[in-house]
Amino acid sequence: MTAKEPDRAEAMVVQVPDKFILLVIAAYAAAFVAFGVAVDGPAAVGRGLLAIITTRDALLTDCFGSGAVKPPPARAQSSVVR
């Protein structure tokens, strides 16, 4: 019996290590940060990041707004106590 020869498609597959993929993604994110600092300055970027981190529910409401999900109507305040 002879060993099976790999197909042409199988021979073209390249295994890329996970660490390399993570490095590429991190470099891509760092490029965006560097661009933001170059365009707006470090002080403005710092203030913006602080605002994003400390603002409650900002990202959640942005998702609802972009997805056209409307908030529920406000309930009328009743004077009746149950």
N, C-alpha and C positions, 0 to 999 in steps of 0.2 A: 504494500500500500504506500502511496506517496502522500506527503503532506499537502493539504489543500492550500492553494495559492490565494492570497487575499484579493478580493475584488478591488477594482480601481477606486471606488468610493471609500472603501475601508482604508486603503493605503493613503488617502489624502487627509484623513482625520488627524488633527494635531491636538494633543492633550496639553492644556494650559493649566498650570498650577493655580490653586485657589488664592494663594498669597499674591500672585501677580495680578489677578483680577481685582482683588481688594486694593492693591496699590494703584491701579488705573482709576478705580472709582474714587479713591481718596484724592488723587491728583486732580481729577475733574472737579471735585468739590472745592479743592484749594484754589483752583484757577478762577472759579466764580467769586470766592472770597477776595482774592487778589484784585480781580477786576472791580469789585465793589469798593474796595479801599482806594484803588487808583482813581476811580471816578468821583467818589463822594467824600473821601477823606476818612481817616481812622476814627475821629470823634463822632461823626454822623453815623458811621457803621456801628460803633459801640452803643450809641443811644438807640439806634433802631433794633439791635439785638436785645438790648435791655427791655425795650417796649414789647417786643414779641414774647420774651420769656415771662414778663410780669403781667401782661394783659390776660385776664381770665376769659377763657372761651373764645378768644379771637379766631383761632384757626377753625374751630368747630362752626362758628357762625359764618365764616367765609365759605366753608364747604356747603352749608345750607343755601347761602346766597347764590353761589355759582351753580348749584344744582336745581335752582328754582323751587326749593322746598320752602313753603311759607310757614311762618310760626303760627301756632294755634291762636285763635282769637282770645283776647283777654276776657276773663270771666267777670261778670258784673258783681260788684261788691254788694252782698245782701245784708240788710240790717237784721234779718232774722237769725237768731242764734239757735243752733240745734243742740 
